[in-house]
Amino acid sequence: MRAKEAAQALGITQRMLRHYEKEGLLEVARSANGYRTYRAADLRRAERIRDFIATGFSTREIRGMRACLSDEGAGPCAGGIDKLTEKLEHIERLKVELDDKHRAILERLVFLKSGLEAAE
């Protein structure tokens, strides 16, 4: 399968596929004329990469979980649980921070609205 077809099948751009390759996450065979040729295993790997990115992982973080990207490592793999746990903890911290900011903005809005009402 060529890059355009692979990208369409994955719902991403050809540029994103090239980015996965450039980052060392995906190795794609080339035909005699130099075109990238994607096998079914390449598509499954790219799909896993895409899904990790969609859940907030950077390509650098995914590189640390290379073993989890292959068909052999698609299940439990060394380091995968640790990396997922770290990401989950990071997301939990971000949620707390966002909740604090949300609460502060709501309090500020109440204060400003009450000040405007008192002035009228």
MOMO-V971865 format. One record per backbone hydrogen bond with DSSP energy under -1.0 kcal/mol. CO is the residue of the C=O (numbers start at 1). NH is the residue of the N-H. If there is no record, write none. Layout:
# MOMO-V971865
((CO:NH) (CO:NH))
This chain:
# MOMO-V971865
((1:38) (2:6) (3:7) (4:8) (5:9) (6:10) (7:11) (7:12) (13:17) (14:18) (15:19) (16:20) (17:21) (18:22) (19:23) (20:25) (21:24) (29:37) (31:34) (35:31) (39:43) (40:44) (41:45) (42:46) (43:47) (44:48) (45:49) (46:50) (47:51) (48:52) (49:53) (50:54) (51:55) (52:57) (53:56) (58:62) (59:63) (62:65) (63:66) (65:68) (66:69) (77:80) (79:83) (80:84) (81:85) (82:86) (83:87) (84:88) (85:89) (86:90) (87:91) (88:92) (89:93) (90:94) (91:95) (92:96) (93:97) (94:98) (95:99) (96:100) (97:101) (98:102) (99:103) (100:104) (101:105) (102:106) (103:107) (104:108) (105:109) (106:110) (107:111) (108:112) (109:113) (110:114) (111:115) (112:116) (113:117) (114:118) (115:119) (116:120))
